[in-house]
Amino acid sequence: MYILLVEDNDIVGDGIKQGLETLGHSTDWVTDANTANQAIQHVDYDVVILDLSLPDYDGMTLLTNWRQNKILIPVLILTARDAIPDRVTGLSAGADDYLTKPFDFDELVARLQSITRRIAGRADNVITFAHISYNPTKGEVKANGLPVKLSKSELIVLEALMHQPGKVVNTDQLQDRLYGWAEGVASNAVAVHIHNLRKKLGTDLICTERRLGYFLAVDK
């Protein structure tokens, strides 16, 4: 998953970001609503974790504005506001889930996976394509039923491609997932990871759309 974390508490934000990235999920962490707005305009995230008590303006207002502007990215509200009316308001405003603080990290991850699984129309967490299967919960990849060891960066690229088989994933989008939307990166970084994936999973699996990006070859 590529996740936008909107959380102004340094301890909570750092803990969530480190935990998610340890599991192989690319995570951009911002601490205010304005920066979240900028990020959402530039990057195609899989899901947003949204705190409500932000320093510039309320997260509920941010969510309402997104939905009014047809920004339909899945949102999980993570907040200390635990009253039933707050939960009802958040879900009615367009949140896909609502989790209160304090929270268990494993439950947070399970809820994120449930959201993305539901959006993708999958019955379980395992993503499959051709002879490849990927379990994002365990970070395990298999080719023809046999385990294949991939680096964290290779997993990120593969997951992005497997979510949209046959569709070109822009090189810039892959760079964002790997290094964050505001970070600079070497121009050939994605190509190196694609080269390694082809060596490990098969040269015919990933195709190049020149000057655009890469896609999984559905007809191969």
Buried (B, 14 or more C-beta within 10 A) or exposed (E): BBBBBBBBBEEBBEEBBEBBBEBBBBBBBBBBBEBBBBBBEEBEBBBBBBBBEBEBEEBBBBBBBBBEEEBEBBBBBBBEBEEEEBBEBBEEBBBBBBBBEEBEEEEBBEBBBBBBBEBEEEEEBBBBBBEBBBBBEEBBBBBEEEEBEBEEBBBBBBBBBBBEBEEBBBBBBBBBBBBBBEEEBEEEBBBEBBEBBBEBBBEEBBBBEEEEBBBBBEEE
